Amino acid sequence: MVDQKTFKEIQKMSINLTASEKSFEVTVPPSQHYIESTDLLNRHNDECFEGFLVVKNVFPEEVIDSIRNQYFSMFDEDYTYDGKDWNHIKNLQSRHGVGSHPANIFVKSKPFCDFIQSDILKRLAAVLLNSEQSVLCPRAILRSFSHFSSRCTLAHRDREYFRVKDNTQAITAWVPIGPADLQHGQLVYLKNSHKNIETISALVKKDRTITSDLKNLADQLGTTWQLPTISKGDVVFHCLNAVHASFNTNNMIPRLSCDLRFASSNEHLDPKWSTYWRGDDGL
């Protein structure tokens, strides 16, 4: 982990990024947004988890590489392996996650299901949800972004997509499967957005997104976007009220990631998330 002194130096930096062809500024979040997986597992959590947390070293790198290789090997000529990683050289004609698209098939495969059902993920979620009955929703979203991507992820909250009476009883695990950093269009988080629920609720559109103009949103709410430092094997957990988005990437090496939802018990599951994800399921 980065020590406190280094964090203070990093936080003085600001970085300009682009989302939907509009520039915006990000800063690096402080050290309280990071924790080693072993430390979290040994922690007793009495309070509701809020905001976002980067859990370090959840998976060995070889596990991440194996899942990544299995997925991109399913494509015929769209991706090539250069001995180090996969490069996106041609865009598949079929819609992502629809029909015979590999993403639609892979989320039902045993390797992927074994991966997302890993005991460590459930144990981490149990700590954050303060529940020994935590449960993983079957619907797991698999996404890939590269220089071919037509747009990035717009600013939104997961509470608009995962409906539960008490939003503190469910959390998201965002699992990068390979590189997810400044060069690969990772997630960014709107600072303290989970504390501004009513104001942000008034900004949510009919399509459940908030905006593509990340700079204007931060200016409007008097806050900033935060860019967490993520390494291979890390997992980012965030609450349903946390506003997040991604940004444009021109990288040929794709960012592959999956979105998972954990609930504190079966009582707090969204029934719409009880089946496998499809790219056209409308959720």
KETOR-299858 format. One record per residue (C-alpha): y, x, z; residue number from 0. Coordinates in Angstrom, 1 decimal. Each point is the difference from the previous one (the first is absolute). Last residue first. Layout:
# KETOR-299858
[[Y, X, Z], NUM]
...
# end
This chain:
# KETOR-299858
[[-3.6, -31.4, -16.8], 282]
[[-0.2, -1.3, -3.5], 281]
[[-3.7, 0.9, -0.6], 280]
[[0.9, 1.8, -3.2], 279]
[[-0.7, 3.6, 1.0], 278]
[[-3.1, -1.0, 1.8], 277]
[[-0.7, 0.5, 3.8], 276]
[[-3.4, -0.9, 1.4], 275]
[[-0.2, -3.1, 2.2], 274]
[[1.1, -1.0, 3.5], 273]
[[3.7, 0.9, -0.5], 272]
[[1.0, -3.6, -0.8], 271]
[[-1.5, -1.1, 3.4], 270]
[[2.8, 2.1, 1.8], 269]
[[-1.7, 1.4, 3.1], 268]
[[1.5, -0.4, 3.4], 267]
[[-2.9, -1.9, 1.6], 266]
[[-2.5, 2.5, -1.3], 265]
[[1.5, 2.5, 2.4], 264]
[[2.9, 2.6, 0.3], 263]
[[0.4, -0.1, -3.7], 262]
[[-0.3, 3.0, -2.4], 261]
[[1.5, 0.0, -3.5], 260]
[[-0.8, 2.7, -2.6], 259]
[[2.1, 1.4, -2.8], 258]
[[-1.6, 2.6, -2.2], 257]
[[1.5, 3.1, -1.7], 256]
[[-0.1, 2.0, -3.2], 255]
[[3.1, 2.0, -1.0], 254]
[[-0.6, 1.2, -3.5], 253]
[[0.3, 3.6, -1.2], 252]
[[2.2, -0.3, -3.2], 251]
[[3.1, 0.0, 2.2], 250]
[[3.1, -1.8, -1.0], 249]
[[0.1, -2.1, 3.2], 248]
[[2.4, -2.8, 0.8], 247]
[[0.3, -1.2, 3.6], 246]
[[-2.0, -2.0, 2.5], 245]
[[0.9, -2.8, 2.4], 244]
[[-0.1, -1.0, 3.6], 243]
[[1.4, -2.5, 2.4], 242]
[[-1.8, -0.1, 3.3], 241]
[[-0.7, -3.5, 1.4], 240]
[[-3.8, 0.1, -0.7], 239]
[[-0.4, 3.1, 2.2], 238]
[[-0.7, 3.4, -1.5], 237]
[[-2.9, 2.5, 0.0], 236]
[[0.1, 3.1, -2.2], 235]
[[-3.2, 1.9, -0.5], 234]
[[-0.3, 3.8, -0.3], 233]
[[-2.9, 1.7, -1.8], 232]
[[2.1, 1.8, -2.6], 231]
[[3.5, 0.5, 1.5], 230]
[[2.8, -2.4, 0.6], 229]
[[3.6, 0.8, 1.0], 228]
[[1.8, -3.2, 0.6], 227]
[[3.0, -1.0, -2.2], 226]
[[2.5, -2.2, 1.9], 225]
[[2.5, -2.3, -1.6], 224]
[[3.3, -0.5, 1.7], 223]
[[1.9, -2.7, 2.0], 222]
[[3.2, -2.0, -0.1], 221]
[[-1.8, -3.2, -1.2], 220]
[[2.0, -0.3, -3.2], 219]
[[0.0, 3.7, -0.6], 218]
[[-3.8, 0.2, 0.4], 217]
[[-0.4, -3.0, -2.3], 216]
[[2.4, 1.4, -2.6], 215]
[[-1.7, 3.3, -0.1], 214]
[[-3.5, -1.5, -0.4], 213]
[[1.0, -2.1, -3.0], 212]
[[-3.4, -1.5, -1.1], 211]
[[0.4, -2.8, 2.5], 210]
[[-1.6, -2.3, 2.6], 209]
[[-3.4, -0.9, -1.4], 208]
[[-1.8, -3.3, 0.9], 207]
[[0.2, -1.4, -3.5], 206]
[[2.4, -2.7, 1.3], 205]
[[2.3, 2.7, 1.3], 204]
[[0.3, 1.5, 3.5], 203]
[[3.6, 0.7, 1.0], 202]
[[0.2, -2.7, 2.8], 201]
[[-3.1, 1.5, 1.5], 200]
[[1.8, 3.4, 0.2], 199]
[[2.7, -1.5, 2.4], 198]
[[-2.6, -1.8, 2.1], 197]
[[-2.4, 3.0, 0.4], 196]
[[2.5, 2.8, 0.8], 195]
[[-2.1, 2.0, 2.5], 194]
[[-2.8, 0.7, -2.4], 193]
[[2.6, 1.4, -2.4], 192]
[[0.5, 2.9, 2.5], 191]
[[0.3, 2.5, -2.9], 190]
[[-1.0, -1.3, -3.4], 189]
[[-3.2, 1.7, -0.9], 188]
[[-1.0, 2.1, -3.0], 187]
[[-3.4, 0.0, -1.6], 186]
[[-1.2, 2.8, -2.3], 185]
[[1.2, 0.5, -3.6], 184]
[[-2.0, 3.1, -0.9], 183]
[[2.4, 2.9, 0.1], 182]
[[1.4, -0.8, 3.5], 181]
[[-3.5, -0.4, 1.4], 180]
[[-3.2, -1.9, -0.4], 179]
[[-2.6, 2.4, -1.3], 178]
[[-3.6, -1.3, 0.2], 177]
[[-1.4, -3.3, 1.1], 176]
[[3.0, -1.2, 2.0], 175]
[[-1.0, -2.6, 2.6], 174]
[[2.6, -2.6, 1.0], 173]
[[-1.3, -1.8, 3.1], 172]
[[1.8, -3.3, 0.6], 171]
[[0.2, -1.8, 3.3], 170]
[[-1.0, -3.3, 1.5], 169]
[[0.6, -1.8, 3.4], 168]
[[3.7, 0.8, 0.3], 167]
[[0.7, -2.4, -2.9], 166]
[[-1.1, -3.0, 2.2], 165]
[[-0.7, -3.1, -2.1], 164]
[[-1.6, 2.0, -2.8], 163]
[[0.8, 0.1, -3.7], 162]
[[-0.7, 3.3, -1.8], 161]
[[2.2, 0.1, -3.1], 160]
[[3.4, -0.8, 1.4], 159]
[[-0.9, 1.9, 3.2], 158]
[[-0.6, 3.1, -2.1], 157]
[[3.8, 0.6, -0.3], 156]
[[1.7, 0.9, -3.3], 155]
[[2.1, 2.5, -1.9], 154]
[[-1.4, 0.3, -3.5], 153]
[[-3.0, 2.1, -0.9], 152]
[[0.6, 2.2, -3.0], 151]
[[0.4, -1.1, -3.6], 150]
[[-1.5, 0.5, -3.5], 149]
[[-2.5, 2.6, 1.2], 148]
[[-0.8, 2.6, -2.7], 147]
[[1.5, 2.9, 2.0], 146]
[[-2.6, -0.8, 2.7], 145]
[[-1.0, -2.7, 2.5], 144]
[[-3.4, -1.2, 1.1], 143]
[[-0.8, -2.9, 2.1], 142]
[[-3.1, -1.3, 2.0], 141]
[[0.5, -3.1, 2.2], 140]
[[-2.6, -0.8, 2.6], 139]
[[-1.0, -3.6, 0.6], 138]
[[-2.9, 0.0, 2.4], 137]
[[2.4, -0.2, 3.0], 136]
[[-0.9, 2.6, 2.7], 135]
[[-0.6, -1.2, 3.6], 134]
[[1.4, 0.9, 3.4], 133]
[[-2.1, -1.4, 2.9], 132]
[[0.6, 2.9, 2.4], 131]
[[3.7, -0.9, -0.1], 130]
[[3.2, 1.9, 0.8], 129]
[[1.1, -0.4, -3.6], 128]
[[0.9, 3.6, -0.4], 127]
[[-3.1, 1.1, 1.9], 126]
[[-2.3, -2.3, -1.9], 125]
[[1.6, 1.2, -3.3], 124]
[[-0.9, 3.6, 0.8], 123]
[[-3.6, -1.1, 0.9], 122]
[[-0.4, -2.0, -3.2], 121]
[[1.2, 2.9, -2.1], 120]
[[-2.2, 2.5, 1.8], 119]
[[-3.1, -2.2, -0.5], 118]
[[0.4, 0.2, -3.8], 117]
[[0.0, -3.5, -1.6], 116]
[[2.5, 1.2, -2.6], 115]
[[-2.3, 2.8, -1.1], 114]
[[-3.2, -1.9, 0.1], 113]
[[1.6, -2.7, -2.1], 112]
[[1.1, 2.7, -2.5], 111]
[[-3.4, 1.7, -0.3], 110]
[[-1.8, -3.4, -0.1], 109]
[[2.0, -1.4, -2.9], 108]
[[1.9, -3.2, 0.2], 107]
[[3.5, 1.7, -0.1], 106]
[[-1.3, 2.1, -3.0], 105]
[[-0.6, -2.9, -2.3], 104]
[[3.5, -1.5, -0.1], 103]
[[1.4, 3.5, 0.1], 102]
[[-2.1, 1.0, -3.0], 101]
[[1.6, -2.7, -2.3], 100]
[[-2.8, -2.3, -1.2], 99]
[[1.9, -3.2, 0.9], 98]
[[3.3, 0.8, 1.7], 97]
[[0.8, 2.8, 2.4], 96]
[[2.7, 1.5, -2.1], 95]
[[0.5, -2.0, -3.2], 94]
[[-2.1, 1.2, -3.0], 93]
[[1.5, 2.4, -2.6], 92]
[[-0.7, 3.1, 2.0], 91]
[[3.0, 2.4, -0.2], 90]
[[-0.7, 3.5, -1.2], 89]
[[0.4, 3.5, 1.4], 88]
[[-0.2, -0.5, 3.8], 87]
[[-1.0, 3.3, 1.5], 86]
[[-2.8, 0.4, 2.6], 85]
[[-0.1, 2.9, 2.4], 84]
[[-1.0, 3.6, 0.5], 83]
[[-2.5, 0.9, -2.8], 82]
[[2.2, -1.7, -2.7], 81]
[[-1.6, -3.4, 0.2], 80]
[[1.1, -2.4, -2.7], 79]
[[1.1, -3.6, 0.3], 78]
[[0.3, -2.8, -2.5], 77]
[[-3.0, 1.1, -2.1], 76]
[[-2.9, -2.0, 1.4], 75]
[[1.0, -1.1, 3.5], 74]
[[-2.6, -0.2, 2.8], 73]
[[0.4, 3.6, 0.8], 72]
[[3.4, -0.9, 1.5], 71]
[[-1.7, -1.9, 2.8], 70]
[[-2.8, 2.3, 0.9], 69]
[[2.4, 3.0, 0.0], 68]
[[2.4, -1.7, 2.4], 67]
[[-2.8, -1.1, 2.3], 66]
[[-1.4, 3.5, 0.1], 65]
[[3.4, 1.7, 0.4], 64]
[[0.9, -2.2, 3.0], 63]
[[-3.3, 0.8, 1.7], 62]
[[0.4, 3.8, -0.8], 61]
[[3.4, -0.1, 1.6], 60]
[[-1.4, -1.1, 3.4], 59]
[[1.3, -3.4, 1.0], 58]
[[2.3, -1.0, 2.9], 57]
[[1.9, 3.3, 0.0], 56]
[[3.4, -1.3, 1.0], 55]
[[0.9, -3.6, 0.9], 54]
[[3.4, -0.7, -1.5], 53]
[[1.6, -2.9, 2.0], 52]
[[2.1, -2.9, -1.1], 51]
[[2.2, -2.6, 1.7], 50]
[[-1.5, -2.0, 2.9], 49]
[[-3.2, 0.1, 1.9], 48]
[[0.0, -2.5, 2.8], 47]
[[-0.1, 1.7, 3.5], 46]
[[-2.8, 1.0, 2.3], 45]
[[-1.5, 2.7, -2.3], 44]
[[-2.5, 2.3, 1.8], 43]
[[-0.1, 3.3, -1.7], 42]
[[-3.1, 2.1, -0.6], 41]
[[-0.5, -1.3, -3.5], 40]
[[3.6, 0.7, -0.8], 39]
[[-0.3, 3.7, 1.1], 38]
[[-3.1, 0.5, -2.2], 37]
[[1.8, -1.5, -3.0], 36]
[[2.9, 2.4, 0.4], 35]
[[3.3, -1.8, 0.4], 34]
[[3.2, -0.4, -2.1], 33]
[[2.9, -2.5, 0.1], 32]
[[1.1, 1.5, 3.3], 31]
[[0.8, 3.2, -1.9], 30]
[[3.2, -1.3, -1.6], 29]
[[0.1, -1.6, -3.5], 28]
[[1.1, 2.0, -3.0], 27]
[[3.1, -1.4, -1.8], 26]
[[0.3, -2.0, -3.2], 25]
[[2.8, -0.7, -2.5], 24]
[[0.0, -2.4, -2.9], 23]
[[0.2, 0.2, -3.8], 22]
[[-0.6, -2.9, -2.3], 21]
[[-2.4, 0.1, -3.0], 20]
[[-2.5, -2.4, 1.7], 19]
[[-0.1, 2.4, 2.9], 18]
[[1.5, 3.5, -0.2], 17]
[[0.2, 2.7, 2.7], 16]
[[2.8, 1.9, 1.8], 15]
[[-1.0, 2.1, 2.9], 14]
[[1.7, 0.5, 3.3], 13]
[[-0.4, 3.0, 2.3], 12]
[[1.2, 0.1, 3.6], 11]
[[-3.3, -1.6, 1.0], 10]
[[-1.8, 3.2, -1.1], 9]
[[1.8, 2.2, 2.5], 8]
[[-0.7, -2.4, 2.9], 7]
[[-3.6, -0.3, -1.1], 6]
[[-0.4, 3.8, 0.0], 5]
[[1.2, 0.1, 3.6], 4]
[[-2.3, -2.8, 1.1], 3]
[[-3.1, 1.6, -1.5], 2]
[[-1.7, -1.2, -3.2], 1]
[[-3.6, -1.0, 0.5], 0]
# end
